[in-house]
């Protein structure tokens, strides 16, 4: 299987886009369309035709700001409140202004969105305040339609190449070092600008099944983007704000209140009672979920068995065909009929993902990071709650801004010694005859993440995690062994998982307050806005370890009143709530 070959090559391009999922292809398309003469390279460790979180489809757009249903001001306010106010509103507002144009463009690609009898977009309400959810009846075609556009635009695609480190020089990004996932040959890419679109850190925590790739998030997204940005010196924001989601027990897929909620489904306790008004995935919603489990009224369920037959059938069509086809098989095997039983839910493992929370590489409204010439978009950039449409839109922003950046710059000089150093690091496991395989290193790391970092967070446990991570890192760097190039890719992913685990522990220890509901519930600390109403920015310190500082939240574009600020904190259903209904 996939022999390890010795070789190194080098190419030059104007713009290197790393990641062929959602944001990356859109970034490449927009860059090429704005400047047809630009040499744009799209790099993907698998194959762009079926890669990323949307590889097999998606059920809808969760955050569509469509005229007549919502305004950019309304959406910006919603996301600010959902994220406890710690956001820079400028990137959110720019997204809200530009995403409708992206929806129309996707429609032209052949990605159909649900429309009403008048031919208007049929938008549904799930969020606490606004109406933003747009179903996609043929969402299983989204990646194929996107790939057709890449081929039509003649984008240069390099499949089966995995970026391992960014190159820097002259105070800016200079390119990337890559390894072929089928041959282990190296490729050095010089670039005037780099756009990172590598998705979430989906393999940080360990699913309750113990299966490494049975994650809530797309398991191919193992945190390389976070790791590469960190080692290149870019700032990462709010990594203590974990992603934690409600999922189907034992299936580890989304419960999909976004689909069921607008049709009358809701989250209920074991008595069948609704206990939270809004099923929008915020940290506070997950805290209420956790409290219900701990309060003796669990398990928690998705309740659909009160709905009419035609409604349940429609929910099944979307969830079992478009969203995750294996879901129907799972319920069939378990004997669960939506018409008769409630569907048991649980709490997911932790991860980094701005798409569902706010932890990511820090970017401004132009998708630029703190490292000059380096851009980021999608689930790895810290624009909060941006989902698939956010990846498309912010990818488009990154592509157009990168084209402007390269107008006045040439290639930055970098140290070739860094390339040789990286080759030595990457290939070290191939030089050993015996040792620990990558899957065991990764399993150990992620089991420790579950044992010591899963919220509620306790200081002593997180300190223990750091000590144990050092032990596993030492084993990884001195004893890990691989036999072929596929295992080498897994070894590189295990290294990224380890970096993300270190960053998660360090960031969580730094912010000494509780924030974002369950995402950063520190048992010993309450919320302290006076000292901690800020971003935390992590960089790689001079000692090679994570170092954090505070960064002020930019002045709001859309102001909040006092009632707005507590909207998401007052979602629990009470006797007064029921009486009011």
Protein Blocks (a to p, Z undefined) as FASTA:
>chain_A
ZZadddddddddfbdcehjklmmmmmmmmmmmmmmmbccddddfbbfklgcjklnocfbd
fbbccehjacfklmmmmmmmmnnopacfklmmmmmmmmmmmmmmmmmnopacdddfkopa
cdddfbfmlccbdcdfklmmmmmmmmmmmmmnopacdehiacfbdcdeehiafbdcdddf
klopacddddfbdcddebjafklbccfklpaklcfbdfklgolmmmmmmmnopacehkll
ccdddddehklpaehlmmmmmnopacddfkopafbfblcdcfklmmmmmmmmmnopaccd
ddfklpcfklmmmmmmmmmmmmmmmlmmmmmmnopafklmccddddddddddfklmmgcc
dddfkopafbehiacedjlbccehkljmlmmmmmmmmmmmmmmmmmmcccddddfklmmm
mmmmmmmmmmpcbdcdfklmmmmmmmmmmmmmmccddfklmmmmmmmmmmmmmmmmmmgc
cfbfklmmmmmmmmmmmmmmmmmmmmmmmmgcdeehjmlccfkbccdfklmgccdddddd
fkopacdddddddddfbdcdfklmmmmmmmbccfklmmmZZ
